Amino acid sequence: MGGAARRMGVSQSAMSHSLAKLRAAMDDPLLVMSGRRMQLTPRAEMLLVELPNALENLQRVLVGDETFDPPTATRTFTIASLDYFDFAVLPTLLAYLRQHAPRVRLRVERASASTVSRLVAGEVDVMLVGASTSGSAIGAMQNSGRAEAAASPARPRSVSTGMSNLW
């Protein structure tokens, strides 16, 4: 349980609490001990297979089936980040956009305490923060050398463009 909690960036207690809520909601243990390891129950295996499609269908119903076509897109994306992003990623990202999405524009702003609420509200499209979720997420990026991105749920799904290799 501890390893899963670390990968999710939460405490072991929070992970156990979330699992207890899922077990109650599903009326199934979902995970059972098998020797020294946890094993998925048949119900959990079925959820693992079916849930991604169900969530994608729900998103399509709620948001619509908007697609993002980089060569013809003309929108402006707002990215909230720290100076580290400007130095480490922005030059490569701009070169990539010039080649693959020439009419897309970026608005880069400093991440702040209000960025998460603005992200949820759809006012910010992407937020880049430090890979560590403990302590100050905004300060962690400069110390870790790694970044994670969070995208606004109000934005349409984008086509995978291979930009993950930018960082």
C-alpha positions in Angstrom: 0.0 0.0 0.0 2.9 2.3 0.8 4.4 2.0 -2.7 1.1 2.8 -4.4 0.6 5.8 -2.1 4.0 7.2 -3.0 3.3 6.7 -6.7 0.1 8.6 -6.3 1.7 11.3 -4.2 -0.5 10.7 -1.2 0.0 9.4 2.3 -0.5 5.7 3.1 -3.4 6.7 5.3 -5.1 8.6 2.5 -4.6 5.7 0.1 -6.1 3.3 2.7 -9.0 5.6 3.2 -9.7 5.9 -0.5 -9.5 2.1 -1.0 -12.0 1.7 1.9 -14.4 4.1 0.2 -14.0 2.3 -3.2 -14.6 -1.0 -1.5 -17.8 0.2 0.1 -19.0 1.8 -3.2 -18.3 -1.3 -5.2 -19.4 -3.8 -2.5 -16.2 -5.7 -3.3 -12.8 -5.9 -1.6 -11.1 -5.0 -4.9 -7.7 -6.1 -3.6 -7.0 -9.2 -1.5 -3.8 -10.5 0.0 -2.1 -13.3 -2.0 0.9 -14.4 -0.1 2.8 -11.1 0.5 1.3 -9.3 -2.4 -2.1 -7.7 -3.1 -4.1 -9.2 -6.0 -7.0 -7.7 -7.9 -10.4 -9.4 -7.4 -12.3 -10.4 -10.6 -14.5 -7.3 -10.1 -11.4 -5.1 -9.9 -10.0 -6.8 -13.1 -13.3 -6.0 -14.9 -13.2 -2.4 -13.7 -9.6 -2.0 -14.9 -10.6 -3.1 -18.4 -14.0 -1.3 -18.6 -13.6 1.9 -16.7 -11.2 3.8 -19.1 -13.8 3.4 -21.9 -16.7 4.4 -19.7 -14.8 7.5 -18.6 -13.9 8.4 -22.1 -17.6 8.0 -23.2 -18.7 10.2 -20.3 -16.2 12.9 -21.2 -17.4 12.8 -24.8 -21.0 13.3 -23.6 -20.1 16.1 -21.2 -17.4 17.9 -23.2 -18.3 16.9 -26.8 -16.1 15.1 -29.2 -13.8 18.0 -29.9 -10.5 17.1 -31.5 -7.4 19.1 -31.7 -5.7 19.4 -35.1 -2.3 21.0 -34.6 -1.7 22.2 -38.2 -5.0 24.1 -38.4 -5.4 25.1 -34.7 -5.6 28.9 -34.1 -6.1 29.1 -30.3 -4.0 30.5 -27.5 -3.0 28.2 -24.7 -2.2 29.5 -21.2 0.6 27.8 -19.3 1.3 28.6 -15.7 4.8 27.7 -14.6 8.0 28.8 -13.0 11.2 30.4 -14.5 12.6 26.9 -14.8 10.1 26.0 -17.5 11.1 29.1 -19.5 14.7 28.0 -19.4 14.4 24.2 -19.7 11.3 23.6 -22.0 10.0 26.7 -23.6 12.6 27.0 -26.4 12.0 23.4 -27.5 8.2 23.7 -27.2 8.2 26.9 -29.3 10.3 25.3 -32.0 8.0 22.3 -32.0 4.9 24.5 -32.3 6.4 26.5 -35.1 6.8 23.3 -37.1 3.7 21.4 -36.1 1.1 24.0 -35.0 2.2 27.3 -36.5 -0.9 29.3 -35.6 -1.0 28.2 -31.9 0.1 30.8 -29.5 1.3 30.4 -25.9 0.6 32.7 -23.0 3.0 31.9 -20.2 2.4 33.2 -16.7 3.9 32.6 -13.3 2.4 29.8 -11.2 0.9 31.1 -7.9 -1.4 30.1 -5.1 -4.5 30.8 -7.3 -3.2 28.7 -10.3 -5.0 25.5 -9.3 -8.4 27.1 -9.0 -7.8 28.9 -12.3 -6.8 25.6 -13.9 -10.0 23.9 -12.6 -12.1 26.9 -13.9 -10.5 26.6 -17.3 -8.7 29.9 -17.2 -5.3 28.1 -17.3 -4.8 25.2 -19.8 -1.7 23.6 -18.3 0.1 24.0 -15.1 3.7 22.8 -14.7 4.9 22.2 -11.1 7.6 20.2 -9.4 7.4 16.5 -9.4 7.3 16.4 -5.6 3.8 17.0 -4.2 5.0 17.4 -0.7 5.6 20.8 0.7 5.3 23.8 -1.6 4.5 22.3 -5.1 5.4 25.6 -6.7 8.9 25.7 -5.1 9.6 22.1 -5.7 10.1 22.4 -9.4 13.3 24.4 -9.0 14.7 21.9 -6.6 13.8 18.6 -8.3 14.8 19.3 -11.9 11.7 17.3 -13.0 8.3 18.6 -13.9 4.7 17.3 -14.0 1.9 18.9 -15.9 -1.8 19.2 -15.0 -4.3 20.1 -17.7 -7.6 21.8 -17.2 -10.6 19.5 -17.3 -12.5 22.2 -19.2 -10.3 21.8 -22.2 -10.9 19.3 -25.1 -8.7 16.2 -25.3 -5.7 16.7 -27.5 -4.2 14.3 -30.0 -1.0 12.8 -28.8 1.7 14.8 -30.5 4.9 13.2 -29.1 5.6 16.3 -27.0 6.2 14.3 -23.9 9.8 14.0 -25.0 10.3 17.7 -24.5 11.1 17.2 -20.9 
